[in-house]
């Protein structure tokens, strides 16, 4: 599915709702003291190991190459781990529609009229019980090759995340490897009615599906002749489309390559399943599991529960749930409680775009994490582009303070433009202060997208879609990454000195975050206080403090690409009291590069530190 225009956000389940006698602040501190920061490395699996540099628009697998599971060698994985990563999200693993012919392995060909790109969208899943054949050296053993990658990842200290797309599946869903007793989606549907609680899809009886009118001079496969590219696709009766379009001939801008899953919600919006009792948002996953044990639930719920537990049994440590807010929150309570009963440490991350739904999907839906897209990401992007003020960042933290741990932070992912692209910032250096803020402002996980640490600009014209985002639909190379991969030596042997310097910055930052106690402790804004009280303190600067009993930090970032800023940062008395500092002079030293230190002068329970900060520079100052 194409999600270039959608608004992201991320979903995250509350880990401590158990000690009902404690208040929220005590629970939060207990969580923070017992955990370290999480760093997720999202990698588009098919692109990572591809060393072919042809990059022909609409190029075939043979022409442009493709990466394999086996390209994630121990050396590659150890380098990812050493970057400061705890979890790796292998994007595009479940078997989705592709145009490459695999009929010799019993896999049916996919129709270009309902496939986006030549390599296909990873969000149009064709078989949930197997993996993308493109990713295997031996297609017949593709599942075993992925199982070996799971084991290799674990051996290198990385937990494994894959996608589950619960809102929709490919129009031609067909599993070749269902476990015994498992039937395909739609196998038992009554197709003579629009809706039935146990149908997996919604139907338009007596109407056939029609391929949409292609717009903007678009032609499947760039206009190449293909035996199935005839503007026809056999689907009778027509199913509703993945984004909810009910018409039998969806729009070109609909997710026409997918069909919507029915979760037991009628045409009028009635929920044909039990709802959670009032107050159940405060109960833990075990209580949610018990609640659903004796309840009859729609067939689609059971199918996705079985899929998730299938992958948990294979060693997958968690999931990123696509388009979670388009699925009823009660289903998430059912699914996630079942997952947590099998693996209480499972990492459950979801897209939820609407801030008014965040707390429901965390508390009722038992999500661990949600994308902080529409608040922090969008605001940081505006600041990086010179269109926004850092003044808008502290209110976000205040608004989310009760759920800040559950709002995953990122600057890039497969849906977003590359920082270095002209359409975003045009310069990867502008991402550095934003990355420091994103990674240190809260206890939430941090996510980076593969080759972000190398300044990839996403400028390749792959075919479907436009440059600025690395294509998820076609076979393509990722030049900055390929230079670092260096013919699969994974040593940066062909990287530029600028790329290596950027990777070194990310490595220093991320490794600091996963070892810091303060970053799992308290947060207090310094920015708005200094905007009111400090001369020469600018709206292009952001500052805040993070601290625990054993570590005290002052974090300052300069988003100004052109100007060095000099000012006397003021630290209010309430922080100095919490830090138990008496009058005197204390050294604070930068933890990123260790080359700069400053004097923190305390007098009458207030403090100041004279700062000189270069364009796009950041300091993580630690009290010595």
N, C-alpha and C positions, 0 to 999 in steps of 0.2 A: 504494500500500500504506500502511496505517496503522502508524506506528512510534512512537506516543505513549508506549508503555511500555518500549521497548527501551533497552538501555544502549549508549551510543555510545563509540566510541574511534576513533582515526584513524591511518591508515597512511601510511608515508613512506619512500622508497627512499634507500639509502645512496649518497651521491654520490662519495665517495672511498674506493674499496677498491683503488685501482690501485697505490699505492706500497708494495709488499709489504715493502720493506726498512725502512719507517718504523713506529714503534709507533703505537698508537691515539691517544695524546695529540698526537703530531706531526701525524698525519693530520687530526685534529679542528682543530688550530690553523691548518693550511693551508687547510681549508675556510672557517674563520671569517674569516681575513684576506682572502680573495678574494671574499667575499660580503657583502651587506647583508641586513638583516632583510627578510622578505617580509610584506606585509599583504594579506590576502584580504578583499574585500567581497562577502559573499554577498547576492545580491538575488533575491527571488522575482519573476521577470520579469513575470508576469501582473499583479502588484499595484503595481509601481513607478509607472507613469504613470497609474494610474486616479484621476481627479479626482472621480468620482461619489461623493457622500456619503450615498446612500440607505441602504445597509447593511441591506437587508431580509433576514431569515433565509431561506435557500434561494432567494434572488433570482436571476433569470435574468441572462444577460449584458446584455440590454437594460435590465433594471431597475437592476442594481448597477454596471454598467460593467466594463471590463477594460482593462488597460494593453497597449501595443503595443511591438514592437521599435523603432518610429520615435520613441517617447517618450524613448528614450535619445539625446537630441540632443548635439551637441558641448558645449553649455553644461552639460547634466546630467553628462556624462562628465568634463568638466574639473573640475566641483565634487567629484565622487567622487575623482578623481585627487588633487586638492588637499587632500583630507581626510587624505592620507598613505597612499594605497592603491597597491599595485603590480599586483595581480591582481583581476579581477572574475569571480565565479562566477555565471553566469546559470542559476539553478535553474528546472527545468521547461521546458526547450527542446525535447527530443525529443517527437515527436507521441505523446501519451498519450490514453487514453480521455477523452472529454468528452461531455456530454449535448446541447450545442448542435448543431443540425442543419446539416451541411455537405454534404448529399447532392448539391446542385447542382454541387459541385466533385469529384464522384466518390468522396467519402469516405462509407463506410457509417456508419449510426447506431450508437451504443453503447447497451448495455442497462443501465438504471439498477439492475437487480438485481445486477450485477457491476461497478458503478462506485461509488466512494466520493465523495460530494458531487456537486454539479452541474457543477463545473468539472473534476472528476476528479483522481485522484492522479497526480503527476508520476512516480511509481515503478511505474505500470502502463503501460509503453510499448507502443504499438500499431504504430509504424512508426519504426525506427531510422534510416531514410534520409531522413526529412523532419522538419519541426518543427511544433509545436503551432499549428493554424490560428487559434486564438483570438488569437495574438500578431501577426497580420499585418493590415495595412490592406487589402491585396489578397490574399485567400486563395490565389488561383491562383499568386501570386508569393511565397508565404511563405518559401521557401528562399532566394530572392534577397534578401528583406528581412533575413533573418538574416545572410547573407553580408555585406551592407552594414554591419550592426551590428558584425560582427567587424572589418571594416576601420576603422570609426569608432573603435572601442575602441583598436585599435592606434595610430591616428593621435593619440589622446589619451594615449598612454603606458601603456596598460593591457593586460596579458596576459589572455587569455580562457580560462575553464574552463567545461566543461559536465558534466552527469551522464552516466554510463553505469551501467546497472543489470544486472550480469551474472548475478545469481542467479535472476531471474524476468522474465517479460514478461506483458503483458495476456492475458487468456484468449482474446481475439479478435484476436491479432496478425495484421496484414495490411498489408504494405508495398505502397504504390502506386508507389513510385519506386525500386525495387531497381536498382542498376547492372546492366549486362549480365553475365549468368552467375551472378548472386546469387539464390539461392532463399530463400523464407521459412522461418522456423523451423518445423520439423515437416513440411515439404513432402515429404520423402523418408522419413519415419519408417515403421517397421513397427509398426503400431498393434495387432497381434495378440499382442504380447508386452509384459510389464511393462517390461523393460529390454533395450536393445541399446546397445553402446558408441557407435554412431553415430546413435542416436536423439537428437533434441534435447529430448524430453520423456520422462517416465515415465507409464505408462498403467495403467488398470484395465480390461483387455479384458472385453467383454460387460457393462460397467456404464456407465450414463449419469451425467453430472454432475447434481447436484441443488443448487439454491440453498440456502444455509444458513437455519436458522430465525432470523429477526431478533429481537433481544432488546431489553430496556430501552425498549420502546415505539418502537423505531426503525422508520421506514418510508422507503424510497427517495424522494428529492426532497421529504421532509417530508410525504408522503402525497398529493402531487399526482397526478392521473390522467395516465398516460402510456401510449401504446399498447404499449410493450415492458415495462412494469412489471407483470408477471404472475406473479412468483416462479418463472419458468422461464428457462433458458438452454440452448440446444442445443449440447451437447458430448458426443459419443459416438464412441469410448469416453472416459470421464472421464480427465482428466490430474491428476497430483499437484499440490497447491497450493503456492504460492510459499514458504511457510515450512516446507515439508517434510511437511505433512499428507498422508497416503496415502489417506484415505477419500474416497469419491466425493461425499459430502455433508459438506463441511468445516464447522467451527464458525464462528459469527459472529465470533469473536475470531481466527480464522485470516486469512491474507492471501488471502481467497477471490477477490478480483478479479484475482489473478495465478496463473500456473502456473510450476512450478519447472523450471529448465534442468538437463538431464543433461550432466554434464561427464566421463562415462566412469567413474563410480563405481557399482559394482553394488549390489544390494539388501543384500548382506552387508558392504558397505564396501570391497570390493576395488577397487583402482585399476587400471583397464585401460589404462594408459599408462606410459611410462618415468618413473622417479623420478630426481631429481637425485642424482648421486654424492656421497658423503661429502666434505666440504670445499668443495663448490661454492658454499656461502654466502659464501665469501671471494673469489669471482671476480666480475668486472665484467659489465655487461649484454652486452658484446660476446661474452664467452665463453658466456653463457647463450644468446644468439642462435645461435651456432655449434652449441651442443649440440642445439638443436631442429631444425636445418636438415634433418637426414636422418632425423628421427623421424616415425612415423605418429602423428597426434594425433586425438582425437575431433572429429567434425564441428562441435560447438558451439564448440570452441576457435577453429576457423578462422572461423566466422561472426562471433564477437566481435572477432577480430583485424581482419577486413575492415572492421567498423563503426568501430573506433577509428582505423584508418588513413584511412578515408574522411573523418573529421572533421579529422584532422591535416592532410590535404591541403587542406582548406578554410580553414586558418589557425587552428584551435583550438589553444591552447597547452598544454592539459592537461585532466585529467579528475578528477572526484570519483567514486570507485567505491562504490556502495551495497552494503552487506551483504557486504563482501569476505571475511570469514572463513567464510562459508557456501559458498565456492568453493575448490577445492583450490589449495594454494600453488604447485603445479607449473604450473597454468594461468597464474598471475600472472607467473611466470618467463618463460613463453612470450610472453604478451601484452606485458608491459612492456618486454622486451628488443626486441621488434619495434617498439614505439612509440619507444624511445630511439634505435634505429637510424635512424629517420626524423627525429627531433628530440631531440637529446641533452639539451636544456634543458626538455623537457616536464615539466610539474608533475603529479605523480601522487599523489593523496590518497585514502585509503580508510578506511572504517569497519571497525575490528577491536575487538571489545569485551573480549576475553580477554587480559589482560596476559601470560599465559604464551605467547601466540602472537606477540607484538609482534616479537620479533627474527627469527622465521621469515619473517614477511611483509615485513619490511624487507630482510633479507639474502638469503633465498632467493627471495622474491617480487618483489624489486627495486622495492618501493614507496618513494616519496620521503617521504611523511608519513602519519601516523595521528592520529586524534583522541585527545587526552589527556583522555578523558571520565571514566573510572572512577576516576582518581586525582586529577589537579589540579582539573578542573571540579567534580566532586562534593564535593571538600574545600572549595573556595572557596565553593560554594553553601551548605554547612553553616555556614561562618564568617559569610557574609552574612546568613544567617537567624538568627544568634545561637545556633546549636546545636553549633558546632564551635570548635576552638581553632586558632590559627595555628601552634601547635607541631607540627601534623600535616603542614605543608607542606614543611619542609626534608627530611624523610625521603623524600618523593616524588622530589625532585630527586636525592637520593643514589641511590635505586633505579634511576632512569632515566639516570644520568649517561653511560652508554656510548651511549645512543640519544637523548639529550635534543634534539638538533638535529632529529630526525624526528618529534617529538610536537607536532603543531599545537595551539595554545591558543585557546580561545574561551570566552565567557560566554553567548552566545546563538547559536542556529541554528534551522532550521525545525522541528526535533524538540523543542526545549526551550522552557520557559516564558520569557516576557519578564521581565526583571529587575524591571520596575515593576509587574508583575501582583501582586495580593494573594496569589496562590498561591506566588509566589517570594519577593521581598523587599518588595514593596509600595511601593517608593521607588527611583527610578532613581539617586538619590545614593548609595545603598548599593553600587552597582556601580562607583563610581569607584576606591576603593582596590583592589578586586579586579581592575579593568581594568589598573591600573598594574602590579600583580604579574604578571598573566597576560602582559602585553606585554613585560616587561623581565626576567623571572627566567631566561630561557634564550635560546639562539640560534634557537629554533624559530620558525616563522611564527606570526603572530597573525591571527585571523579575527574580524570583526564581522558581525552580521546587519543588513540594511538597516533603518533607523529605530531601531536600538539607540542610535545617537548622538544621537537626539532624544527618548529616553525613552518610546517607544511601549509601551503596557501590554497590548496584545493582548486587550482586553476585549470585542471585537465578537462577537456570536452569529451566525456565518455560516451555520450549518446542520449539516453533518456535524462531529462532534467538539465539544469544549467550549472556551470562552474560556480565556485565559492564554497560548496559543500563537496567533500570527497564522495564520489558516486557510490550509492549502495545498490544500484540497479544493473551495472554493467561490469565487464571485465576491464580492469584498468590498473595502471601502476601508480604508486604514491612516491613521487621522486625523492622528497626529503627522507622518507623512511628507507627507500631503496639504497640511498647513499650510506645510511647507517648500517643497514643489513649487510652491505658489502659482500655480495655473492655468498650469503648465508654464513658469514663469519660472525655477524652480530657484534661488531667491534667499532663501528664508526669509521672504518678505514677510508671511506670515500666522502665522509661528511666534511662540510666546510668548517672553518674554525669558529664561525659565528653559530652554526648549528650545534657544535660541541659545547660551546659556551652556554647556550640556552639549555641544553640537556643537563649540564652541570648545575645550572640554577635550579631546575626542577628537582634534580636529585637531592640537592642540599635542602631545599624547602620541604619536600615530601618526607624525607627521612627525619627531619626535625619534627614535623607534625606527628609522626607515629611514635615518637619517643617522649614527647613533652607531656608532663603531668598538668601543666597550667592550661593547656588547650582542652583538657577535659574538666577544667574547673570553672571558675567564675569569669564573667564578662562584664566590663563596665565601659561605657562610651566615654571618650575624652574629646571627641571632635566638636560636638555642639557646645560643650563648656568652653573650649578654646576659641570657637568662632565668636563667642560673646566677649571673651576676656583677654584675648591675646592679639597683640599688634602683629600685622603681617602674616597672620595665619589664614590660609586661603581655602576656598571651596574646591580646590584641586588637591588638597591634602586630606587624608583620613587618618585618624588615630584612635586607638582604644587600648584598654589593658585586659590582660588575661592572667589569672593567677590561681594558684593552689597553695597549700601549706608549705610546699617545698620549692616552689618556683614562681617568680614574679616577672611578668613580661609587659613591656610597652611596645606596641606595634604601630609603625608610622609608614605610610605609603604616599608617594608623590605621583599623582596621575598626570602632571604637567610634562609634556614631551619637550618643552622648549626652555623651561626656566628652573634654575636652582632657587630653592626657597630657604630663607633663614628666619628663625623665630625662636622665642623662648617658650617651650611647651609647658603648660601648667598642669600639675597633677592635683586634683582636689583633695581636701582633708579626709574625706570618707575613705578614699583608697589608702592613704598613708596610715590611717588608723588600722585598717584591716591588715596592712603589711607590717604593723608594729614597728614603725621606724621612728627613731628619735631624731632630734635635730643633728645635722651633720652633713657630710658629703659622701655620697655612695657612688661606686662605679657601676655603670650599665654598659654591657658589651653586646655588639651585634652578633647574632647567632647564625646568620646566613653565610657570611664570609669571614667573620672573626677578625676583621682588620680595623674596625672602628669602635671606639668607646667614647662615652660621654660622662660628664659628672651630673649626678642627680643631687641637687642641693635641697635639703629639708630644713625648713624653719617655721616654727609655730604650727606644726602639723600640716603644712602645705609644702609642695615641692615644685621645683622648676628644673628644666634641662634645656640647655641651649642646643638647637638642632640646625645643622646645615645639611640639606638633602638635595641631591642632584636630580635632574630630570629622570622620571620613571624609576627612581631608586626607592627601595624599601629597607627599613630596619626592623629586625626583631630584637629588641633590646632586653637583655636579661640582667636582673639585679644580681650583682656578684656577692 
